[in-house]
């Protein structure tokens, strides 16, 4: 099996549990994502789960063609059922080795399947942290997913397109936990409260 292929299921399960722990009273709380309260972050997670599910399936169309910056993420009344289902379908799509090969599209960008898979993992890990911080929940990402997200962040540091997606790197000590180093590389402060 290709070393870049991992099961997204353990990380999607972590996210589903975090979402389940979000009370309605927390939906307007702030998160580490600027201008993205919990409600918008959950809407973004639902949208990216569907988009990356379809990218993994190579089912290209409106869900894979829309840039993540287009429109404000909306959270409908059925999100508590829709998000866990979309997360399950996302994990299932990426269990197929074909998802990791060839080309696909996500966010309106054509990219190799392996890169799209890494982006999906990175999104799941970082937005899991965002959701946990914004709702005061404990967060332990899947260790394999965390390693992929860290490697993705390390590789992105020199990318000129990085500024459009991530903020400036926040310095974190080399001895800090891997999650803190990953969060810092993404432009977030591990100490955000």
C-alpha positions, 0 to 999 in steps of 0.5 A: 500500500502507498505510504501516503494512503491513510484511513480518514475514518478515525479522524472523521470519527473524532470530528463527528464526536466533537460536532455531537458535543456542540450545544446550540448555545455555542453556535455563535461562539468564536473559533480560531478561524477569523470571522468564522464562528462555530456555526460557519465552521460546522457549515464549512466542515459539511461543505468540505466533507462533501467536496472531498468525498466527491473528489475522492470518488472522482465525481467532479462537478459543482461540489468540487468546482466551488472555491472554498472562499465562495459564499459564506458557509451555511449551516442548515437545520439538519446539520446534526444528521448531515455532518456525520453522514458526510464525514462517513462518506468522505472516509469511505471514498478515500478508502478506495486506493483509486482515490489517491491516484490520478487527478481530481479536483477540489475547491475548483483546483485540479490536483493529484489524488494524493495531494487532494487526500493530504489536503482533506486530512489537513482540513480535518485535523486543523478544523477539528482543533478549531472546533474543539477550541471554539467549543471548549472540548478536549481534542486528540486527533488521530495520530496518523492523520496528525502526522499527515497534516504536519507533513503537509504543513511543513511542505506548504511553508515555501509555497507562494500560494500559502498566503491565500490559505494559511496565515504566517507561521506562528513560531512554536518550540521544536519540543512542543507536541506535534499538534501544537507544531502543526497548528503553528505552521498553519498560522494559528496560535496553539494557545488560542482561547 
